[in-house]
Amino acid sequence: MQILLCYSTDVTLPRRYPLLFNPKAHGEKAQKAAAFIMERATRFALYATSSPAEARDLAAKFAADGEPCVLAAGGDGTLNAVVQGLVGSNTALGVIPAGTMNVFARELGIPYGNLHKAFDVIEAGYIREIDLFQVNGAPFMQMAGLGFDAMVIEETTWESKKMLGPLAYLLAAAKILGEKPPLMKLRTAEGREEEGVAVLAGNGVLYGGQVPLFRMANNQDEVLDILVFHEAGYRLVMDSITGIARGGVDLAKSVTHLQSAAFEVTCDEDFPVQVDGDLLGRTSHALFSAMENRLRVIAPEHPMVSRFGEAMNAFWTWTRKMQGKS
Ligand SMILES: [Mg+2]
C-alpha cells in the first residue's frame, strides 16, 4: 500500500484589481483614499497616472487586453478620463470615490463617504450598464453644460480654488452674473427648437454634488434630460432656486425641460463647454449624441435609498444649514 503525502503549496490569492490613481491629487478625500489604497496594496495592481490623458490611455490598454474591470480612484474628472479609455469595450469601471463632489458615485448609490463600503461594492461585482453620451466627440457619464456653468468653471482659477475652496466658484459666478451672455439656439433631432443663454444636459439626476437638477433623468432610458435657461444673470439664479424649492428647477417659468438623444446648440459667438465638471473648451457649435455602447460600471445592485430621495434629503439639509436653521 502506498501512502502519498502531499503538501499543498497552492495558495489562492485574492484577486488584484488594476487601479488607476493620481498620487499627486491633493485634498483631504484624495489623501484618505491614498492611505486606504496603500493599506490594501496587495489587493491592487497600482498604476500611478500623472495626467487625464495617461489615465485614459492606460484604461484603453486594459480594455484592449480584455481586463474585466479597471478601478479608478478620483473625482468625476478622473472617472471621465478613464471612461474615455473604456468606451466601446466590455471592461467595467470600478469607482473608489476620492474627489470633492463625487457626483457620479452618488448617482449610482456608491458609498462616497466610506471607502470600505465602496470597496465592498467592487468586491460584490454587480455590473450596471448605463447610457453614455458625447458632445463634440467628448464622452460624459453624468452631465454637460454650455454657457453659464462652464463659464464659471472657466473663470475659476486653480489658485483661487486652492485659496478659497467652493467660494472661488461663487466669486466667479458673481462676476459672470453681471455680463450679458450670448443667445444660444438649440435644435433636437426631432426638430424641436429652443433659445436660451445656458443649456444643461443630464444623463443622471444629480448636478454639482447633491442637487437633483434633472429630476426626471434616468441613465438607462437612452435620452438626455435637457434644461434650457431663458433668463440670464440674477434672474437665472433666482428662478432656479425658486424652481428647486417648488420641487424642480424645470418648474421655473424661465426654464424649459426636454428630452432627446441627439441635439445641437449653435451661437453667433463662442461659448464654453464643460463635461462632468471639467472645461472642454469653447465652440460655437455643440453636437450631442448617444454613444454606440453603454458603459459597464460596478455599482450596488440595490442602493440603500433611492438616489432621488437621498439627494433631496441631502439638499434640504444643506439649504437648512445655509439658512442657519439646523
Ligand atoms: Mg436618460
Residues whose N, C-alpha, C, O or C-beta is under 5 A from the ligand:
A	BS01	MG	G202 N203 A217 N218 N219 Q220 D221 E222 V223 L224 D225
